[in-house]
Amino acid sequence: MRESKYKSEILKFFEHKHTLSLKDIHQCFNDIDFSTIFRNIEKLVTDGELRKIIVGKDQIMYEKNNCCEGNHFICEVCNSVDAIEIGYVDKQNTVHGISVYGVCKKCK
C-alpha cells in the first residue's frame, strides 16, 4: 500500500471518535508497522489535517483539525479528552486552544 492510502484510512477513524492516540490507530492496522503509522500521522499534522493534543508528559492524542476550536478538558485520572467551548478570541481575531485539566464525571 502507498502512504497516501494509509493517510486516508487513518482519517476515516476520526469520523467516529473525537481523539485518538497512536496506539489506538495502530491497533486498527495490525498488518502495518508502527513507524509507518507514525510517519503518516506526522504528515497529516504537517498537512493541517490533524492536530496534536498534548495530554501529559508521555501522551499525545490527535484530532481532526476542523472538529472544534481546539479547547479541551483532559481528565487527570483516565486521560480522556473532550472538546469544550470557550469563547476566547484575541485582538487579532485568532482563536487559541486551551486545555483544562481536572477529573471527569466518570472518574469522580
Backbone as a chain_set.jsonl record, in Angstrom:
{"seq": "MRESKYKSEILKFFEHKHTLSLKDIHQCFNDIDFSTIFRNIEKLVTDGELRKIIVGKDQIMYEKNNCCEGNHFICEVCNSVDAIEIGYVDKQNTVHGISVYGVCKKCK", "coords": {"N": [[0.834, -1.192, 0.0], [0.366, 2.28, -0.614], [1.666, 5.264, 0.925], [-0.19, 7.431, 0.864], [-2.636, 6.138, 0.773], [-2.748, 5.012, 3.314], [-2.951, 7.349, 4.806], [-5.531, 8.31, 4.136], [-7.064, 6.204, 5.107], [-6.472, 6.32, 7.834], [-7.575, 8.829, 8.48], [-10.281, 8.202, 8.262], [-10.898, 6.917, 10.666], [-11.173, 9.003, 12.441], [-13.657, 9.996, 11.974], [-15.436, 8.761, 13.604], [-14.582, 8.96, 16.182], [-13.546, 11.35, 18.536], [-10.911, 11.967, 19.552], [-7.763, 10.335, 19.147], [-5.11, 8.115, 19.998], [-1.714, 7.27, 18.997], [-1.37, 4.583, 19.557], [-4.051, 3.672, 19.624], [-4.745, 3.962, 16.921], [-2.846, 2.336, 15.664], [-3.61, -0.2, 16.594], [-5.798, -0.743, 15.022], [-4.724, -1.252, 12.596], [-3.309, -3.87, 12.179], [-1.559, -5.114, 10.409], [0.264, -3.242, 9.614], [3.324, -1.576, 10.06], [4.349, 0.073, 13.077], [5.971, 2.371, 12.839], [5.336, 3.246, 10.286], [2.693, 4.039, 10.595], [3.141, 6.129, 12.418], [4.696, 7.933, 10.824], [2.804, 8.617, 8.856], [0.793, 9.819, 10.406], [2.216, 12.039, 11.402], [2.689, 13.355, 8.984], [0.057, 13.992, 8.276], [-0.46, 15.82, 10.307], [1.407, 17.819, 9.652], [0.364, 18.538, 7.168], [-1.925, 19.79, 7.978], [-4.281, 18.433, 8.395], [-4.699, 16.974, 10.727], [-4.361, 17.625, 14.27], [-2.172, 17.905, 17.101], [-2.729, 16.993, 20.481], [-1.469, 17.605, 23.498], [-1.534, 15.609, 26.105], [-0.302, 14.752, 28.419], [2.922, 14.344, 29.972], [3.966, 12.076, 28.664], [2.068, 11.42, 26.768], [0.318, 11.814, 23.777], [-2.427, 12.886, 21.944], [-4.494, 12.826, 19.009], [-6.498, 14.777, 16.774], [-9.027, 15.626, 14.338], [-8.379, 18.527, 12.462], [-10.408, 20.366, 11.958], [-12.455, 19.896, 13.725], [-13.178, 21.131, 16.134], [-12.703, 24.082, 18.17], [-10.292, 23.692, 19.345], [-10.18, 23.6, 22.083], [-9.959, 21.88, 25.127], [-11.013, 19.517, 27.624], [-9.181, 17.698, 29.861], [-8.972, 14.715, 31.507], [-7.401, 14.068, 34.524], [-7.173, 11.612, 35.665], [-8.054, 9.383, 34.009], [-7.121, 10.224, 31.572], [-8.833, 10.918, 29.491], [-10.049, 12.85, 26.733], [-11.965, 15.609, 26.005], [-13.821, 17.781, 23.883], [-14.37, 21.195, 24.556], [-16.291, 24.22, 24.83], [-15.014, 27.383, 24.74], [-15.155, 30.712, 24.584], [-12.845, 32.351, 23.587], [-11.119, 34.865, 21.965], [-8.412, 36.557, 20.572], [-7.013, 39.939, 20.179], [-6.253, 40.035, 17.509], [-8.141, 38.54, 16.337], [-7.777, 35.809, 16.491], [-8.245, 32.443, 17.252], [-7.419, 30.636, 20.116], [-6.236, 27.521, 21.313], [-7.211, 25.978, 24.319], [-6.385, 24.084, 27.135], [-7.959, 22.415, 29.727], [-7.507, 20.994, 32.829], [-8.638, 18.378, 34.967], [-10.919, 16.307, 36.858], [-12.906, 13.924, 35.338], [-16.49, 13.21, 35.062], [-16.924, 10.467, 35.073], [-14.713, 9.445, 36.471], [-14.892, 10.668, 38.912]], "CA": [[0.0, 0.0, 0.0], [1.1, 3.542, -0.632], [1.494, 6.108, 2.09], [-1.397, 8.24, 0.754], [-3.767, 5.284, 1.123], [-2.762, 4.939, 4.768], [-3.439, 8.618, 5.341], [-6.992, 8.379, 4.008], [-7.625, 5.203, 6.015], [-6.327, 6.863, 9.188], [-8.562, 9.897, 8.64], [-11.614, 7.601, 8.427], [-11.118, 6.608, 12.076], [-11.532, 10.223, 13.16], [-15.064, 10.294, 11.726], [-16.237, 8.103, 14.628], [-14.018, 9.219, 17.507], [-13.014, 12.714, 18.584], [-9.451, 11.941, 19.693], [-7.137, 9.014, 19.083], [-3.664, 8.059, 20.214], [-1.021, 6.423, 18.029], [-1.659, 3.202, 19.924], [-5.417, 3.396, 19.156], [-4.732, 3.842, 15.466], [-2.041, 1.172, 15.294], [-4.385, -1.404, 16.889], [-6.736, -0.958, 13.915], [-3.927, -1.65, 11.433], [-2.39, -4.908, 12.679], [-0.585, -5.523, 9.395], [1.114, -2.107, 9.249], [4.367, -1.256, 11.018], [4.078, 1.249, 13.905], [6.685, 3.539, 12.306], [4.581, 3.713, 9.121], [1.553, 4.773, 11.166], [3.679, 7.368, 12.97], [5.065, 8.836, 9.724], [1.579, 9.101, 8.223], [0.156, 10.747, 11.342], [3.0, 13.275, 11.396], [2.433, 14.012, 7.694], [-1.286, 14.573, 8.378], [-0.324, 17.014, 11.157], [2.111, 18.809, 8.832], [-0.562, 18.97, 6.114], [-3.041, 20.521, 8.568], [-5.479, 17.587, 8.502], [-4.819, 16.606, 12.134], [-3.558, 18.409, 15.219], [-1.746, 17.199, 18.306], [-3.172, 17.445, 21.797], [-0.53, 17.07, 24.481], [-2.341, 15.253, 27.267], [0.608, 14.68, 29.551], [4.344, 14.269, 29.628], [4.256, 10.97, 27.751], [0.91, 11.043, 25.971], [-0.168, 12.741, 22.763], [-3.621, 12.458, 21.233], [-4.66, 13.519, 17.738], [-7.876, 15.011, 16.362], [-9.152, 16.332, 13.065], [-8.107, 19.94, 12.671], [-11.606, 21.183, 11.819], [-13.54, 19.338, 14.53], [-13.562, 22.058, 17.199], [-11.8, 25.232, 18.254], [-9.028, 23.313, 19.955], [-10.277, 23.683, 23.534], [-10.162, 20.525, 25.617], [-10.962, 19.126, 29.024], [-8.376, 16.486, 29.955], [-9.102, 14.09, 32.82], [-6.1, 13.743, 35.113], [-7.195, 10.236, 36.142], [-8.112, 8.418, 32.9], [-6.551, 10.882, 30.389], [-9.793, 11.134, 28.411], [-10.001, 14.207, 26.19], [-13.252, 16.038, 25.454], [-13.869, 19.151, 23.377], [-15.209, 22.13, 25.322], [-16.409, 25.53, 24.193], [-14.556, 28.558, 25.483], [-15.183, 31.752, 23.568], [-11.721, 33.282, 23.683], [-10.521, 35.322, 20.711], [-7.528, 37.677, 20.906], [-7.214, 41.194, 19.438], [-6.056, 39.802, 16.08], [-9.233, 37.658, 15.923], [-7.232, 34.465, 16.396], [-8.726, 31.541, 18.289], [-6.345, 29.875, 20.739], [-6.666, 26.312, 22.007], [-6.992, 25.985, 25.756], [-6.593, 22.785, 27.771], [-8.349, 22.496, 31.129], [-7.279, 19.7, 33.471], [-9.462, 18.111, 36.154], [-11.382, 14.929, 36.944], [-14.168, 13.781, 34.601], [-17.6, 12.657, 35.838], [-16.747, 9.003, 35.19], [-13.667, 9.154, 37.465], [-15.159, 11.411, 40.144]], "C": [[0.871, 1.244, 0.0], [0.772, 4.367, 0.603], [0.198, 6.916, 2.032], [-2.643, 7.426, 1.082], [-3.878, 5.157, 2.637], [-3.349, 6.214, 5.354], [-4.959, 8.693, 5.271], [-7.673, 7.362, 4.927], [-7.568, 5.684, 7.461], [-7.377, 7.938, 9.431], [-9.973, 9.348, 8.836], [-11.918, 7.291, 9.889], [-11.572, 7.828, 12.865], [-12.973, 10.651, 12.899], [-15.94, 9.751, 12.857], [-15.746, 8.351, 16.047], [-13.336, 10.578, 17.481], [-11.492, 12.735, 18.638], [-8.956, 10.501, 19.681], [-5.647, 9.136, 19.377], [-3.035, 7.231, 19.093], [-1.318, 4.953, 18.294], [-3.056, 2.795, 19.439], [-5.437, 3.127, 17.656], [-3.985, 2.586, 15.037], [-2.8, -0.138, 15.546], [-5.383, -1.728, 15.772], [-6.029, -1.423, 12.646], [-2.889, -2.676, 11.867], [-1.285, -5.254, 11.694], [0.387, -4.412, 8.993], [2.084, -1.809, 10.394], [4.036, 0.035, 11.767], [4.743, 2.505, 13.346], [5.977, 4.105, 11.069], [3.373, 4.519, 9.576], [2.036, 6.127, 11.679], [4.019, 8.372, 11.864], [3.827, 9.431, 9.054], [0.827, 10.089, 9.109], [0.896, 12.085, 11.332], [2.801, 14.049, 10.092], [1.055, 14.665, 7.699], [-1.285, 15.815, 9.269], [0.331, 18.136, 10.361], [1.2, 19.39, 7.75], [-1.774, 19.728, 6.653], [-4.324, 19.722, 8.674], [-5.763, 17.203, 9.956], [-4.046, 17.597, 12.982], [-3.28, 17.57, 16.449], [-2.379, 17.842, 19.527], [-2.226, 16.8, 22.792], [-1.29, 16.871, 25.784], [-1.485, 15.256, 28.523], [2.021, 14.554, 29.052], [4.628, 13.218, 28.56], [3.073, 10.576, 26.878], [0.471, 12.174, 25.045], [-1.382, 12.106, 22.095], [-3.695, 13.284, 19.945], [-6.146, 13.694, 17.47], [-7.877, 15.701, 15.009], [-9.036, 17.825, 13.336], [-9.361, 20.798, 12.625], [-12.74, 20.743, 12.737], [-14.022, 20.272, 15.631], [-12.538, 23.187, 17.232], [-10.474, 24.896, 18.912], [-9.011, 23.429, 21.46], [-10.667, 22.317, 24.082], [-10.204, 20.458, 27.13], [-10.235, 17.79, 29.066], [-8.474, 15.959, 31.38], [-7.724, 13.671, 33.318], [-6.03, 12.31, 35.634], [-7.122, 9.256, 34.971], [-7.539, 8.96, 31.595], [-7.519, 10.995, 29.218], [-9.737, 12.603, 27.99], [-11.354, 14.516, 25.565], [-13.154, 17.478, 24.988], [-14.781, 19.974, 24.28], [-15.24, 23.457, 24.581], [-15.978, 26.618, 25.165], [-14.429, 29.664, 24.45], [-14.076, 32.777, 23.687], [-11.173, 33.586, 22.298], [-9.659, 36.521, 21.048], [-7.791, 38.888, 20.007], [-7.034, 41.036, 17.94], [-7.108, 38.838, 15.524], [-8.752, 36.224, 15.702], [-7.768, 33.637, 17.556], [-7.546, 30.731, 18.803], [-6.923, 28.647, 21.427], [-6.289, 26.375, 23.471], [-7.261, 24.581, 26.279], [-6.875, 23.018, 29.245], [-8.216, 21.096, 31.719], [-8.145, 19.581, 34.72], [-9.814, 16.643, 36.176], [-12.753, 14.857, 36.284], [-15.237, 13.154, 35.498], [-17.453, 11.168, 36.085], [-15.757, 8.655, 36.291], [-13.935, 9.77, 38.829], [-15.533, 10.511, 41.292]], "O": [[1.973, 1.251, 0.548], [-0.268, 4.184, 1.236], [-0.46, 7.075, 3.061], [-3.61, 7.97, 1.615], [-4.98, 5.19, 3.184], [-4.148, 6.165, 6.288], [-5.606, 9.094, 6.239], [-8.746, 7.636, 5.466], [-8.511, 5.477, 8.225], [-8.007, 7.953, 10.489], [-10.782, 9.979, 9.516], [-13.069, 7.39, 10.313], [-12.286, 7.69, 13.858], [-13.461, 11.581, 13.541], [-17.06, 10.222, 13.052], [-16.422, 7.99, 17.01], [-12.637, 10.917, 16.526], [-10.852, 13.441, 17.859], [-9.636, 9.583, 20.139], [-5.013, 10.137, 19.043], [-3.741, 6.57, 18.332], [-1.496, 4.171, 17.36], [-3.23, 1.701, 18.904], [-6.071, 2.181, 17.19], [-4.437, 1.859, 14.152], [-2.644, -1.09, 14.782], [-5.764, -2.886, 15.606], [-6.671, -1.931, 11.726], [-1.699, -2.364, 11.912], [-0.191, -5.645, 12.101], [1.238, -4.617, 8.128], [1.691, -1.795, 11.56], [3.508, 0.979, 11.18], [4.151, 3.584, 13.373], [6.016, 5.313, 10.834], [3.068, 5.565, 9.003], [1.413, 7.154, 11.409], [3.658, 9.544, 11.967], [3.808, 10.616, 8.722], [0.286, 11.081, 8.62], [0.269, 13.142, 11.262], [2.752, 15.279, 10.108], [0.895, 15.771, 7.183], [-2.029, 16.761, 9.012], [-0.136, 19.275, 10.39], [1.258, 20.583, 7.454], [-2.569, 20.254, 5.873], [-5.365, 20.283, 9.015], [-6.92, 17.116, 10.367], [-3.184, 18.321, 12.482], [-4.033, 16.659, 16.794], [-2.542, 19.06, 19.601], [-2.188, 15.575, 22.912], [-1.643, 17.829, 26.472], [-1.922, 15.722, 29.576], [2.284, 14.646, 27.853], [5.436, 13.444, 27.659], [3.08, 9.49, 26.299], [0.283, 13.316, 25.463], [-1.36, 10.931, 21.73], [-3.033, 14.314, 19.819], [-6.961, 12.868, 17.884], [-6.877, 16.279, 14.585], [-9.548, 18.319, 14.34], [-9.371, 21.879, 13.213], [-13.878, 21.173, 12.55], [-15.188, 20.199, 16.021], [-11.619, 23.23, 16.414], [-9.61, 25.767, 19.018], [-7.943, 23.366, 22.069], [-11.585, 21.673, 23.574], [-9.536, 21.222, 27.827], [-10.63, 16.848, 28.379], [-8.114, 16.645, 32.337], [-6.976, 12.998, 32.609], [-4.955, 11.837, 36.004], [-6.24, 8.399, 34.933], [-7.476, 8.23, 30.606], [-7.089, 11.151, 28.075], [-9.418, 13.48, 28.793], [-11.832, 13.778, 24.703], [-12.486, 18.299, 25.617], [-15.834, 19.504, 24.712], [-14.337, 23.777, 23.809], [-16.517, 26.746, 26.265], [-13.64, 29.532, 23.515], [-14.352, 33.963, 23.871], [-10.808, 32.679, 21.551], [-10.12, 37.425, 21.744], [-8.693, 38.857, 19.169], [-7.595, 41.812, 17.167], [-6.993, 38.372, 14.391], [-9.261, 35.516, 14.833], [-7.747, 34.079, 18.705], [-6.761, 30.202, 18.016], [-7.98, 28.722, 22.053], [-5.179, 26.776, 23.821], [-8.255, 23.958, 25.907], [-6.134, 23.723, 29.93], [-8.749, 20.13, 31.172], [-8.359, 20.558, 35.438], [-9.11, 15.819, 35.593], [-13.653, 15.626, 36.62], [-14.925, 12.629, 36.567], [-17.802, 10.662, 37.151], [-15.947, 7.656, 36.984], [-13.268, 9.424, 39.804], [-15.788, 10.992, 42.396]]}, "num_chains": 1, "name": "protein.A"}
